[in-house]
Amino acid sequence: MEIKFLDLQKINLEHQNEIEKHLTDVFRSGWYLLGERTKTFEENLSKYIGVKHSIGVANGLDALRLIIKAYKELGVFSDGDEIIVPANTYIASVLAITDNNLTPILVEPSLADFNLDIDKIEAAISEKTKAVMTVHLYGQTAYHEKLKEIALKHGLKIIEDNAQAIGAEFNGVKTGNLGDAAGFSFYPGKNLGALGDGGAVTTNDDVLAATIRALANYGSNKKYENAYKGLNSRLDELQAAILDVKLSYLDKDNEKRRTIAKRYITEIKNDKIILPSLPENDLRHVYHLFVIRTAKRTELQKFLSDNGVHSIIHYPIPPHQQECYKELNHLSFPITEQLSQEVLSLPISQVMTPEEVDHVIETLNQF
């Protein structure tokens, strides 16, 4: 049995007829940017997340870049200000900060869930700190009332990197509606994936939303009139149409992921493998990735491959050890570095069959 890490073809073929109809409609319309399809998807995304504003943009990195850039335009952030961000994250979280000439202050994760350790935030706050970027890594909700209390106490913005967690919840509130603004990615492999790049920003802040919408369109609210030095970062009509189709199936798809994750957590029995724990009652994860830990990662990954199970490492090199961040290379984050040596992502998606899940579990139990 061969089990792909993620069978994108199978995922998208489930919606083939609907997607092809909408693509044909867009093709025939003659309108491919900033049209009705994008407007409709933005409205539906806002309803789904529970926010006032959704702005479609080109990708998830741009979503985060634009939030920070907008806050700079509004005088909330300035060059050299600091944003606290998890040390254990995909590099896009950090790139969005440095691209805006702000300083990332890396904070270790918790070994329990690999997400930002909220108990370590206050020690990292300085007079230059203006925000905390919480990353809902792997589709796990990275939020707590304590985070909100810290932000209020110190006058900080909460920016959610929601690239991996659309549909996740804290106390019944969707991620993307927990902080001041959130960035989403619709990269094809995400739980809500386009057939190309795409992203969005969500917020309840009217002024911030208007600023981001202008910045994403060359800094313009009116054609040929530019209020800001903006970007070209727009979600196109084709991707918006595809995403709108798939949005209506998202909750059902996420529930299938939860079912598989629960099976993994309860049925994998191997003392060489450390599993994530089931979420507490106030959290609902969406398992964009199912990430285990093992001190024998190389051997396990080969064993899985030999038995037809594909796996991926998310992520082998943390941001502070990347060549592009030489200025951070001297820093030490032992927990983050340990995770980079031990984590391994197993196949999980809404199109996996029970037999495929059985095979993954049996293979891991035999290791």
Solvent accessible surface area in square Angstrom, and as a share of the most:
residue,aa,sasa,rsa
1,M,129,0.57
2,E,119,0.53
3,I,2,0.01
4,K,104,0.44
5,F,30,0.12
6,L,46,0.23
7,D,35,0.18
8,L,61,0.30
9,Q,125,0.56
10,K,82,0.35
11,I,8,0.04
12,N,25,0.13
13,L,96,0.48
14,E,96,0.43
15,H,12,0.05
16,Q,76,0.34
17,N,128,0.65
18,E,70,0.32
19,I,8,0.04
20,E,88,0.39
21,K,125,0.53
22,H,47,0.21
23,L,48,0.24
24,T,49,0.29
25,D,48,0.25
26,V,2,0.01
27,F,144,0.60
28,R,189,0.69
29,S,72,0.47
30,G,50,0.48
31,W,152,0.53
32,Y,103,0.39
33,L,72,0.36
34,L,92,0.46
35,G,13,0.12
36,E,124,0.56
37,R,69,0.25
38,T,7,0.04
39,K,109,0.46
40,T,57,0.33
41,F,1,0.00
42,E,17,0.08
43,E,83,0.37
44,N,49,0.25
45,L,0,0.00
46,S,13,0.08
47,K,161,0.68
48,Y,40,0.15
49,I,3,0.01
50,G,48,0.46
51,V,14,0.08
52,K,121,0.51
53,H,49,0.22
54,S,4,0.03
55,I,3,0.01
56,G,9,0.09
57,V,0,0.00
58,A,27,0.21
59,N,40,0.21
60,G,10,0.10
61,L,56,0.28
62,D,12,0.06
63,A,0,0.00
64,L,4,0.02
65,R,55,0.20
66,L,0,0.00
67,I,0,0.00
68,I,0,0.00
69,K,44,0.19
70,A,0,0.00
71,Y,4,0.01
72,K,54,0.23
73,E,75,0.34
74,L,69,0.34
75,G,61,0.59
76,V,55,0.32
77,F,3,0.01
78,S,61,0.40
79,D,93,0.48
80,G,32,0.31
81,D,14,0.07
82,E,26,0.12
83,I,0,0.00
84,I,0,0.00
85,V,0,0.00
86,P,2,0.01
87,A,0,0.00
88,N,14,0.07
89,T,4,0.02
90,Y,113,0.43
91,I,31,0.16
92,A,18,0.14
93,S,0,0.00
94,V,0,0.00
95,L,61,0.30
96,A,0,0.00
97,I,0,0.00
98,T,40,0.23
99,D,81,0.42
100,N,12,0.06
101,N,96,0.49
102,L,7,0.03
103,T,56,0.32
104,P,13,0.08
105,I,44,0.22
106,L,15,0.07
107,V,7,0.04
108,E,21,0.09
109,P,0,0.00
110,S,30,0.19
111,L,67,0.33
112,A,76,0.59
113,D,50,0.26
114,F,10,0.04
115,N,5,0.02
116,L,10,0.05
117,D,27,0.14
118,I,28,0.14
119,D,106,0.55
120,K,76,0.32
121,I,0,0.00
122,E,69,0.31
123,A,103,0.80
124,A,25,0.19
125,I,35,0.18
126,S,52,0.33
127,E,164,0.74
128,K,106,0.45
129,T,8,0.05
130,K,64,0.27
131,A,0,0.00
132,V,0,0.00
133,M,0,0.00
134,T,1,0.01
135,V,7,0.04
136,H,0,0.00
137,L,1,0.01
138,Y,4,0.02
139,G,0,0.00
140,Q,14,0.06
141,T,5,0.03
142,A,8,0.06
143,Y,17,0.07
144,H,95,0.42
145,E,80,0.36
146,K,76,0.32
147,L,1,0.00
148,K,96,0.41
149,E,108,0.48
150,I,6,0.03
151,A,6,0.05
152,L,133,0.66
153,K,146,0.62
154,H,68,0.30
155,G,64,0.62
156,L,12,0.06
157,K,56,0.24
158,I,8,0.04
159,I,0,0.00
160,E,1,0.00
161,D,9,0.05
162,N,1,0.00
163,A,23,0.18
164,Q,17,0.08
165,A,0,0.00
166,I,6,0.03
167,G,3,0.03
168,A,0,0.00
169,E,30,0.13
170,F,8,0.03
171,N,93,0.48
172,G,60,0.58
173,V,59,0.34
174,K,32,0.14
175,T,0,0.00
176,G,3,0.03
177,N,37,0.19
178,L,25,0.13
179,G,24,0.23
180,D,53,0.28
181,A,2,0.02
182,A,0,0.00
183,G,2,0.02
184,F,1,0.01
185,S,14,0.09
186,F,0,0.00
187,Y,123,0.47
188,P,30,0.19
189,G,10,0.10
190,K,35,0.15
191,N,11,0.05
192,L,1,0.00
193,G,0,0.00
194,A,0,0.00
195,L,81,0.40
196,G,25,0.24
197,D,87,0.45
198,G,0,0.00
199,G,0,0.00
200,A,1,0.01
201,V,0,0.00
202,T,0,0.00
203,T,3,0.02
204,N,68,0.35
205,D,54,0.28
206,D,74,0.39
207,V,93,0.54
208,L,0,0.00
209,A,4,0.03
210,A,55,0.43
211,T,5,0.03
212,I,0,0.00
213,R,105,0.38
214,A,0,0.00
215,L,0,0.00
216,A,4,0.03
217,N,38,0.20
218,Y,110,0.42
219,G,0,0.00
220,S,10,0.06
221,N,117,0.60
222,K,131,0.56
223,K,154,0.65
224,Y,188,0.71
225,E,99,0.44
226,N,92,0.47
227,A,76,0.59
228,Y,56,0.21
229,K,182,0.77
230,G,26,0.25
231,L,39,0.19
232,N,84,0.43
233,S,0,0.00
234,R,56,0.21
235,L,3,0.01
236,D,46,0.24
237,E,4,0.02
238,L,69,0.34
239,Q,24,0.11
240,A,0,0.00
241,A,2,0.01
242,I,3,0.02
243,L,0,0.00
244,D,37,0.19
245,V,8,0.05
246,K,13,0.05
247,L,16,0.08
248,S,91,0.59
249,Y,58,0.22
250,L,1,0.01
251,D,81,0.42
252,K,111,0.47
253,D,9,0.05
254,N,2,0.01
255,E,78,0.35
256,K,81,0.34
257,R,3,0.01
258,R,34,0.12
259,T,77,0.45
260,I,14,0.07
261,A,1,0.00
262,K,116,0.49
263,R,62,0.23
264,Y,0,0.00
265,I,26,0.13
266,T,62,0.36
267,E,67,0.30
268,I,6,0.03
269,K,147,0.62
270,N,22,0.11
271,D,142,0.74
272,K,86,0.37
273,I,13,0.07
274,I,86,0.44
275,L,46,0.23
276,P,15,0.09
277,S,77,0.49
278,L,82,0.41
279,P,45,0.28
280,E,124,0.55
281,N,164,0.84
282,D,43,0.22
283,L,31,0.15
284,R,100,0.37
285,H,11,0.05
286,V,0,0.00
287,Y,11,0.04
288,H,23,0.10
289,L,10,0.05
290,F,1,0.00
291,V,5,0.03
292,I,0,0.00
293,R,22,0.08
294,T,2,0.01
295,A,95,0.74
296,K,91,0.39
297,R,31,0.11
298,T,111,0.64
299,E,95,0.43
300,L,0,0.00
301,Q,49,0.22
302,K,132,0.56
303,F,58,0.24
304,L,0,0.00
305,S,70,0.45
306,D,98,0.51
307,N,50,0.26
308,G,10,0.10
309,V,1,0.00
310,H,77,0.34
311,S,17,0.11
312,I,74,0.38
313,I,44,0.22
314,H,28,0.13
315,Y,41,0.15
316,P,69,0.43
317,I,84,0.43
318,P,5,0.03
319,P,3,0.02
320,H,0,0.00
321,Q,85,0.38
322,Q,49,0.22
323,E,133,0.60
324,C,86,0.51
325,Y,9,0.04
326,K,137,0.58
327,E,108,0.48
328,L,20,0.10
329,N,64,0.33
330,H,143,0.64
331,L,62,0.31
332,S,80,0.52
333,F,25,0.10
334,P,90,0.56
335,I,39,0.20
336,T,1,0.00
337,E,42,0.19
338,Q,67,0.30
339,L,1,0.00
340,S,6,0.04
341,Q,120,0.53
342,E,27,0.12
343,V,2,0.01
344,L,0,0.00
345,S,0,0.00
346,L,0,0.00
347,P,0,0.00
348,I,4,0.02
349,S,3,0.02
350,Q,13,0.06
351,V,12,0.07
352,M,25,0.11
353,T,47,0.27
354,P,89,0.56
355,E,102,0.46
356,E,37,0.17
357,V,3,0.02
358,D,52,0.27
359,H,41,0.18
360,V,0,0.00
361,I,8,0.04
362,E,91,0.41
363,T,3,0.02
364,L,0,0.00
365,N,57,0.29
366,Q,126,0.56
367,F,43,0.18
